[in-house]
């Protein structure tokens, strides 16, 4: 089992240590200095095997993991890390935007994911968010097979959810949205980000699609938008899942 | 193939000829057989008819099999071409993604270094311009990705309430600059009965309709008319978006459904040339059809046919009279 340690504790300074794994040198040579200047200590890995070695050696606070890499691909690296009990937060850099792949990325326990070509500032924001949310030595919500928030329960493997004893009837997209909200509680979710979750790309028009799915979730949860218990509207910005979430053991 | 296809005359002649042939054969065989034949002309006619029908059935069967094989081969070729195009889109997308990621990271690096050093250089304008262009390519790559995704992604089959969908489209269009200067009409019939409901992904159908109406606004001028019409046509739901705008030149009509197709008139306007290709993919993935008619300088009408669930899905005959000078472009399937 992996040693329990608070991030940044017992290191020189308080700079979080992250691994940046991508086999494209053009990307790492540009991204690493950007992340360094933003206050992180960055170690570059150019293949999957190197990531596993560095995680053992450095005990990092976070990892940016590209999916397509030689020797071991990012997905396999993530599987092995989780199987070995390494719960460090991981942002997966996906190549394909299909929803099926995003669902798999969630099932495999990535804390978040980003489609290439991403905005480097967005990567930094996501990386900081997953490190802030990390529960040292404990499995992240995104790697948990079942979650509970008050009277709401979700089996993430079978993609089913119950409110008290009643099973929720949701469209697949609303279920995906609920999954994302439950695994990212108390985080401001912009409509654009939720669109990307639902579709894997930004929509050609507006964000009505997100509002409709949120309305569907609220109906299913019996949530009053004016006095929300589950999903709060952040005016002009997006939504926030309000209830505290824990894994079902 | 046609030579193998017997007409009605052959239908009649085949049993007669077969009967005659059988008669001749019988005449040269044993006296006993001749006796049977003489006693029972009905039996003889029956055998002859059966033989003739068998020959005819065999010919018809061979012909149908050959025609079916040709149709299968054509469908396979079309599917293979579509798959090739999809593979190309995926490869292009894949090959562009990494360099673009690196370019954006490099630009963020330069901006960050400048911000930290609190310096401003004469190259700032150039940097901003390069940044904007990198974002533009990112947008284009994303759009191509969308198309490829939509061609393979599973399409949701939810109940779609068309009148409310059209209302949402109308509201969304109202936000586009210039719409208030067009005469916008949306007609949804209520009599003799309301429109049949359809199945599909309401978000995608919204995008398709929104794109078409936005196009109509984009390629028309203040005081032009934009009409959105819904109607029922046999087993299909027909949606039309028409405008009295600039129309499409004859030599461009055939390519409007292709990815990145940008007409001469569109070059001065923003856009990536992905809109109509997206509409085509969305509609065909819903089992529907798209078509466009336009007259240069007079206007354009784009029609979408979507199958009504529970009804036999045969394409109705094109009922629109083809006006002189009308240009049509039907999307390839």
Boltz contact constraints between the chains, C-beta under 6 A:
constraints:
  - contact:
      token1: [A, 24]
      token2: [B, 98]
      max_distance: 6.0
  - contact:
      token1: [A, 26]
      token2: [B, 102]
      max_distance: 6.0
  - contact:
      token1: [A, 27]
      token2: [B, 101]
      max_distance: 6.0
  - contact:
      token1: [A, 27]
      token2: [B, 102]
      max_distance: 6.0
  - contact:
      token1: [A, 30]
      token2: [B, 102]
      max_distance: 6.0
  - contact:
      token1: [A, 30]
      token2: [B, 105]
      max_distance: 6.0
  - contact:
      token1: [A, 30]
      token2: [B, 106]
      max_distance: 6.0
  - contact:
      token1: [A, 30]
      token2: [B, 109]
      max_distance: 6.0
  - contact:
      token1: [A, 31]
      token2: [B, 105]
      max_distance: 6.0
  - contact:
      token1: [A, 33]
      token2: [B, 109]
      max_distance: 6.0
  - contact:
      token1: [A, 34]
      token2: [B, 105]
      max_distance: 6.0
  - contact:
      token1: [A, 34]
      token2: [B, 108]
      max_distance: 6.0
  - contact:
      token1: [A, 34]
      token2: [B, 109]
      max_distance: 6.0
  - contact:
      token1: [A, 34]
      token2: [B, 112]
      max_distance: 6.0
  - contact:
      token1: [A, 37]
      token2: [B, 112]
      max_distance: 6.0
  - contact:
      token1: [A, 97]
      token2: [B, 145]
      max_distance: 6.0
  - contact:
      token1: [A, 97]
      token2: [B, 149]
      max_distance: 6.0
  - contact:
      token1: [A, 98]
      token2: [B, 149]
      max_distance: 6.0
  - contact:
      token1: [A, 116]
      token2: [B, 97]
      max_distance: 6.0
  - contact:
      token1: [A, 116]
      token2: [B, 101]
      max_distance: 6.0
  - contact:
      token1: [A, 117]
      token2: [B, 97]
      max_distance: 6.0
  - contact:
      token1: [A, 117]
      token2: [B, 100]
      max_distance: 6.0
  - contact:
      token1: [A, 117]
      token2: [B, 101]
      max_distance: 6.0
  - contact:
      token1: [A, 117]
      token2: [B, 104]
      max_distance: 6.0
  - contact:
      token1: [A, 117]
      token2: [B, 138]
      max_distance: 6.0
  - contact:
      token1: [A, 120]
      token2: [B, 105]
      max_distance: 6.0
  - contact:
      token1: [A, 120]
      token2: [B, 108]
      max_distance: 6.0
  - contact:
      token1: [A, 201]
      token2: [B, 142]
      max_distance: 6.0
  - contact:
      token1: [A, 201]
      token2: [B, 145]
      max_distance: 6.0
  - contact:
      token1: [A, 201]
      token2: [B, 146]
      max_distance: 6.0
  - contact:
      token1: [A, 204]
      token2: [B, 207]
      max_distance: 6.0
  - contact:
      token1: [A, 205]
      token2: [B, 210]
      max_distance: 6.0
  - contact:
      token1: [A, 206]
      token2: [B, 172]
      max_distance: 6.0
  - contact:
      token1: [A, 209]
      token2: [B, 203]
      max_distance: 6.0
